Amino acid sequence: MPGKVELFYDFSCPYAYLGHTQIEALCAAEGAELVWKPFLLGGVFKAVGFTGASMSPAKARNNLRDMYRWADHFGVPLNMPPTHPNRTVLALRAALAAGDALVTASKAIYRAYWVEARDISDAGVLRAALDGAGLDGADLLARADSDAVKDDLRARTDEAIAADVFGAPTFLVTAADGGAAQLFWGQDRLEFVRKALGGWRPALPDMPRAPS
């Protein structure tokens, strides 16, 4: 049985964009299954009580520099949209409406946001991005407004919360030799993901989950 990586992501996070550019190749190299799991980051923030505390000016400047350092390290483009952060509810629903083409839709939306620096809260931008990926943007946007798709996004966000996800990207890794899945947060944990797929399981202190 191959190892598995469950990728929890929202389009609004630049680090989730950066992580998604690398995780497919990592899983392919390790012979692992990759499962894409979009969720609403704002819903998770609300559930865990994150209020969006501001950084100091110095930390904010370095945080922005690091985004571009990581993009250069990975060899991928990164362009911060002037409208960032964009609302992503419609984009997430449209991606889910794509069904078996979820990955294609997700990559197209990521490209629109973080390569083309477009506002993906705009239905016209989403439609163009999805059309450009060979999908029927108008149809996906229409289906994104259905109760079934809305319920799907809520359920996926609840799943993320239940899995202890608190940010994006989050990688939930199950090694080929079985055992409990391990959670890693951030594009800077990809080497941990690789090692965990190979059975790496360091001894950790007991840290019970805080009551919600």
N, C-alpha and C positions, 0 to 999 in steps of 0.2 A: 504494500500500500504506500503510495507516494506521500511525502509531506504536503502540508497545505498552508497557504497564507491567505488570511481574510483581510482585505484592504478596506478599512473604514475611511471614508473621505467625504469632504464637501468642497465645492469649487471655490469658495471664498478664501481659502488659506493658501498663501504662496508656497508654503512648505509642503502642503499636500500635492500641489502641482508638481513641485520638484521631485517629490517621492514617487509620483506616478510615472515619471519619465524613466525610472530606473528599475522598478519592481518586476516588470515583465521579464526583462533580461536576467535578473537575479533568479527568479523562479525557474526559468527555462534552463539556466546553467545548473541548478540544483535538482532538476527533475521534479519540481513541486507544482501542485495545483494552485492557481491563483483565482480567488473569488472576490469580485468587486462588490462592495457594500456601501452605497451612498447613504448618507444620513444628514439630518439637519443639525449643523453645528450649534446654531442658536438654541435649539431645543435641548441639546445636551448641556450647554452652558447654564440654561435656566434650571435644569434638573440638579446640577452639581453646585449651584449657588455662585457661579462665576459672574462677577459684575463688570468685567472689563476694566479692571484697575489700570490706570495709566502708568506708562514707564517714565522714568526720568528722561529729560531731553538727551543726555549723553547715551543712555541705554537704547533709546529709540533710534538714534542715528546709527549706532553700531548694529542694531538689529536689522536695519534697512541695508547697511553695507553687507552684512552676512548673507542676506537673500541673494545678492548679486555674486558674492563669492561662491556660494553653493552652485548657482547657475553656471558660473565659469568652470567650477570643479567638475560638474557633470557634463559640460559641453552642450548646454541647452539654452535657448533664448528665454529671457524674462523681461517683461515690460509691465511696469506698474500702471494700471488704469487710473486716469485722473479721478474717476468716480469710485475708486476702491474705498471701503468695502461695498460690493454690490449685494443686493438681496438675491438669494439663490433658490428660493422656494420653487419658483416656476421652472428654473433650469433643472433642478433635481427631479421634479415631477416629469418633465419632458424626457429626461434620460430614462427614468423608470418606465415611461410609456413605450419606450423603444423595445422593451422586452429582450429578446435574444440579441438585439443590437445595442444593449446597454453600454458595452465597452466602446463601441464606435461612437455613440452619442456622447459619452463622457469625454473621450479624447477631443472631440470636436468642440465641446463647450470649454474645456480647459484651454484649448488653443485660442478660442475667441477671447477669453478672459486674460490669459497671461502671456500670450504671444502677440496677439493683435490689439491688446489693451482696450477691448470693447466692453460696454456695459451690458452684461448678460441678464440684467433684470428687465431689459427691453425685449419685448416679444419679437420685434423685427430682427434684432441682432441674433436671437436664438434661432429663429427660422432660417436665416441666412447661413448660420453655422451648421445647422443640421442638414440643410439642403446641400451644402458644400461637401458634406461627408457621404452623400449619396442616399440620404434618408428623406422622408417626406416631412419636412418641418411643420407645415401647416397641420397635417394630420396628428403629429405628435403633440403639438401645442393644444389642439382641440381635446385630445385624450388626456392631456395633463390636468384638465379641469374636472375630470370624472371623479366620482366618489371613490371608486376602486383604487385609483392611483394616489389620491390624497390619503386614503387609509393605508396604502402600502408604505408611503413615506413615513407616516406616523409609527407604523409597526417597526420599520427599520431603525428609526430613531430610538424607539423603546428598546430594541435589541441591542443597540450600541450602549445605551445606559446600563442595561443589565449585564453587559460584558465588561463593565468598568471603564469604558471609553470616556475620555474627558477632553480630547482634542483631536486634531487631524494633522497629518495622517497617523492612523493607528494600525499596526500590523498585529494580528492575532495569529500566532504561529503554532502549528501542530507538527511535530517531527514525525518522520516516517516510522520510527520505532514506537509510536504511540505516547501515551502519557498526557498529562494536562497541558492545555494550550498555554503559551506564554505571550504576554502583551508587551509590545514595544511602541513607543510614541516618538514620532519625528523622523524626518528624512536622514537625520544623522545617526540613526540606529540601524541602518541597513546591514552593517557588518554583524550586529547582534542577530538580526533576522537570519542571515546566512548561517551563522554558527548554530542557532537554535534549530534550524532545519536539519542540521547534521547531528543533533542530539545533545548539544551543549545545554547544560542545566546547572548553573552555578548555585552553590548553597546560599540561601537568602534568609535573613531574619524573618520571623513570623510577624506579618503586618496585617492584622485583621482589617477588613473593610469597614470604614466608618459608617455608622447608621445614617440613612438618608432622611 
